Amino acid sequence: MAKLVTKFKYLKPDSRNGRGNRGGYVKYIATREGVEKIDDSRKHAPATMSQKKLIGQILRDFPDSRQMLEYEDYTGQPTIGNASEFITRALEDNATQMMGKKTYADYIATRPRAERFGAHGLFTDEGVEVKLFKVSEDLNKHRGNVWTVIISLRREDAERLGYNNGSRWRDMLRTQTEALAVNLKIPMENLRWFGAFHNESHHPHVHLLAYSAIENEGYLTPRGVNNLRSAFARDIFAQDLLCIYEKQTMHRDELKENSLKIMEETLEALKYGNSRNPRIEELLFTLNERLSRTSGKKIYGYLKADVKDIVDAIMEELAEDERIRALYNLWYGQREAVIQTYTQELPERIPLAENKEFKSIKNMIIREAMQLKTVVRMDEPEEIKDMENVKIVEDIGNHEGYGNCEKHGTHEGDVGQKYQWLVQ
């Protein structure tokens, strides 16, 4: 399971308190302080039947609770203590579906183990004490959507990284204000957010409420959710990720160096008519010919679509080389290690030729292709006479810097056409 677990939901303007048998959940939350007092001698005993029954109900009503760290603990060791931790967090995490916006704000600010900043635990990015009654009043009147986020860590990670107190979480969330605004599509001046840290024994976590002062403003897409998860993880696990980034950079640089080496080897082989990859050779000549008729900058981003297609085709051929494939797999492995800090759902791998991280290789291919200065058909001497800076060489193999090859027709039995070229 991911190191950082997040849950995104939103409260609609017409939210109602309770629904069906979930009213019992609200009662459980309200009285949970007493329920939490478990005799240490019993918390390692097997979970009770009543706990198992309630857990089954929770999983039916809130299936995504299976993704919680507490559920992982419970399935690994189904004890009374772990069952209690899961029940408590599962009900809390789904409190938004069982109470109104005002009630929810009051709850996260005053519930047991909410770290307090003054009279309650609510904080924001303004650096001043939050007036809970005013926040509750505003939320009660607010007719727009309110987004809620729960960000949770394992206790060992919270202790190791310093996220075992409310001040550290508050500071982190303040650095994410711009990311919240961008991904919620809310202008900074209209964004309102409030957080509260709950120092649970197993999995410390923070609750976040965010909305716009303009009631019909703001929306959150799946991409926005992923962006925020990534932003939180990169901030919280910054030190852990440094080593991964270093390895990723190393593999990226090695891949670029090897791509250049393969291109240089290809050009060197062409000098002596000893082509190692006929497909790359053919594409290089085609690219050279098109570039010779292209005005302006010879940079990938400035080329026409059909010329870009040739460059992409060459890069696809490079990607098939065992050295390049191995390095690309290593690079991608590090990238996926970063993603796995906040989700286990890895996106499909992007082919090398489509990966913007390696766009510089495309410009390298263009530079190398331009070193094939001239391609000349040996059976058209009249054209050669009209071309500048071209020497007609009868015995190409006797002149350093020149090579020869045969390009066969597309139909069996066609007479091959002889070419000569200069390699800079």
Secondary structure, 3 states (H helix, E strand, C coil): CCCEEEEEEEECCCCCCCCHHHHHHHHHHHCHHHHCCCCCCCCCCECCHHHHHHHHHHHHHCHHHHHCHHHHHHHHCCEHHHHHHHHHHHHHHCHHHCCCHHHHHHHHHHCCCECCCCCCCCECCCCCCCCHHHHHHHHHHCCCCEEEEEEEECHHHHHHHCCCCHHHHHHHHHHCHHHHHHHCCCCHHHEEEEEEEECCCCCCEEEEEEEECCCCCCCCCHHHHHHHHHHHHHHHCHHHHHHHHHHHHHHHHHHHHHHHHHHHHHHHHHHCCCCCCHHHHHHHHHHHHHHHCCCCCCCHHHCCHHHHHHHHHHHHHHHCCHHHHHHHHHHHHHHHHHHCCCCCCCCCCCCHHHCHHHHHHHHHHHHHHCCEEEEEECCCHHHHHCCCCCCCCCCHHHCCCEEEEEECCCCCCCCCEEEEEEEC
